[in-house]
Amino acid sequence: MPRINLLPWREEERKKRQHDFMIALAAAFVTAVVVVGLAWFAFVQMIEGQRDRNRRLEAEISVLEKSIREIDGLERQKERLLARMEIIEELQRSRPEVVHLFEEITRQVPEGVYLNRMTQQGNAVELKGIAQSSTRVSALMRRADQSPWLTEPNVTKVETTEYGPARQAEFVVTLKQISPETEKEEGL
């Protein structure tokens, strides 16, 4: 014989489904809250990690900027030292030229010419003096023009004056000092 269930089974089934649905809904809600919480925690951790990396990078950048400033300071100091060394080398090279200039002037000054003053600016030399005659000044210029250390003689002033019974010529002559080694290097 068939069994007939007269109990309200549909209602119990509905209540059971509703109960299961509520449990599933609560589980889904709890799962969603946990997932959102974990995602939020993960993002917070990633943000903090990135901030730590940024702070470390900023610290390294400041150290590197300090090093760059030190290197720039050293480069400027190096340039100043190189400029000083270059000046010293130039002075070392030109040191014998002064000796050659004095020696050449004494060789080229003819008899009867007396120098009162000699000034030099760069390679320009100015001679002031007294000669027994203006022909002696001409002889000085000819000799200077033939010198390997002097060139471009130019008379700025020649003035004949009376000094007692004799006449004398006061003069100003400009010359250029050259170095024979420099002339050879420029010729190459």
C-alpha positions in Angstrom: 0.0 0.0 0.0 1.2 3.3 -0.8 2.1 5.6 1.8 0.7 9.0 1.9 2.3 11.6 4.0 -0.3 14.1 5.2 2.1 16.2 7.1 2.9 19.6 5.7 6.1 18.5 4.2 6.2 21.3 1.7 6.2 23.9 4.4 9.0 22.1 6.3 10.9 21.8 3.0 10.4 25.5 2.4 11.6 26.3 6.0 14.5 24.1 5.5 15.4 25.7 2.2 15.0 29.1 3.8 17.2 28.1 6.7 19.8 26.7 4.3 19.6 29.9 2.2 20.1 32.1 5.3 23.1 30.0 6.3 24.5 30.2 2.8 23.8 33.9 2.8 25.5 34.4 6.2 28.4 32.3 5.0 28.7 34.3 1.8 28.5 37.5 3.8 31.2 36.3 6.2 33.3 35.1 3.3 32.8 38.4 1.5 33.8 40.3 4.7 36.8 38.1 5.2 37.9 38.5 1.5 37.4 42.3 1.6 39.3 42.4 4.9 42.1 40.3 3.5 42.2 42.5 0.3 42.2 45.6 2.4 45.0 44.2 4.6 47.0 43.2 1.5 46.6 46.6 0.0 47.6 48.3 3.2 50.7 46.0 3.4 51.5 46.8 -0.2 51.1 50.6 0.4 53.3 50.4 3.5 55.9 48.3 1.6 55.9 50.9 -1.2 56.2 53.7 1.4 59.2 51.9 3.0 60.8 51.6 -0.5 60.1 55.2 -1.2 61.7 56.3 2.1 64.7 54.1 1.4 65.0 55.5 -2.1 64.8 59.1 -0.8 67.5 58.3 1.8 69.7 56.8 -1.0 68.9 59.8 -3.3 70.0 62.2 -0.5 73.2 60.3 0.0 73.9 60.3 -3.8 73.1 64.0 -4.0 75.6 64.6 -1.2 78.1 62.6 -3.1 77.4 64.5 -6.3 78.0 67.8 -4.5 81.2 66.5 -3.1 82.3 65.3 -6.6 81.4 68.7 -8.0 83.4 70.4 -5.3 86.3 68.1 -6.1 86.0 68.8 -9.8 86.1 72.6 -9.2 89.1 72.1 -6.9 90.8 69.9 -9.6 90.2 72.6 -12.2 91.7 75.3 -9.9 94.7 73.1 -9.2 95.2 72.4 -12.9 95.0 76.1 -13.7 97.6 76.8 -11.0 99.8 74.0 -12.3 99.5 75.5 -15.8 100.5 78.9 -14.5 103.4 77.4 -12.6 104.5 75.5 -15.7 104.3 78.7 -17.8 106.4 80.6 -15.2 108.9 77.7 -15.2 109.1 77.9 -19.0 109.4 81.7 -19.1 112.0 81.9 -16.3 115.0 81.7 -18.5 113.5 84.2 -20.9 114.1 87.0 -18.5 117.7 86.1 -18.3 117.9 85.9 -22.1 116.2 89.3 -22.3 118.7 91.0 -20.0 121.6 89.3 -21.7 120.4 90.2 -25.2 119.7 93.8 -24.2 123.3 94.2 -22.9 124.7 92.6 -26.1 122.6 94.8 -28.4 123.1 98.2 -26.7 125.9 99.9 -28.7 128.6 102.0 -27.2 127.5 105.5 -26.4 123.9 104.4 -25.4 122.9 104.4 -21.8 119.6 103.0 -20.5 117.8 104.7 -17.7 114.7 102.6 -17.5 113.5 99.3 -18.9 109.9 98.1 -18.4 108.1 95.0 -19.6 104.4 94.2 -20.0 103.8 90.7 -21.4 106.3 90.4 -24.3 106.4 94.2 -24.9 109.6 95.8 -23.7 110.1 99.6 -23.4 113.6 101.1 -23.2 114.2 104.7 -22.1 117.7 106.1 -22.2 120.2 108.6 -23.4 122.5 108.3 -26.5 125.4 110.4 -27.6 123.6 110.9 -30.9 120.5 109.8 -32.8 122.6 107.6 -35.0 123.4 105.5 -31.9 119.7 105.0 -31.4 119.4 103.8 -35.0 122.3 101.4 -34.4 120.4 100.1 -31.3 117.3 99.5 -33.5 119.3 97.7 -36.2 121.0 95.4 -33.7 117.7 94.6 -32.0 116.1 93.8 -35.3 118.8 91.2 -36.0 118.5 89.6 -32.6 117.0 86.1 -32.2 115.3 87.2 -28.9 114.0 90.7 -29.9 111.9 91.9 -32.8 109.8 94.8 -34.1 111.9 97.7 -32.8 110.0 101.0 -32.9 111.1 104.4 -31.8 108.5 106.2 -29.8 110.5 109.3 -29.0 113.9 110.8 -29.9 114.6 114.3 -28.5 118.0 116.1 -28.8 118.9 118.1 -25.8 121.9 120.2 -24.8 123.9 118.9 -21.8 126.7 121.3 -21.1 128.9 121.6 -24.2 127.7 118.3 -25.7 124.4 117.3 -27.3 122.7 114.1 -26.4 119.5 112.3 -27.6 116.9 111.1 -25.1 114.9 108.2 -26.6 112.1 105.7 -26.0 112.3 102.5 -28.0 109.7 99.6 -27.8 110.6 96.1 -28.7 108.9 92.7 -28.6 110.6 89.8 -26.8 110.3 86.4 -28.6 111.6 83.0 -27.9 113.4 81.2 -30.7 111.8 77.9 -29.5 108.4 79.4 -29.8 109.1 80.7 -33.3 110.2 77.2 -34.4 107.1 75.6 -32.9 104.8 78.2 -34.6 106.6 77.6 -37.9 105.8 73.8 -37.8 
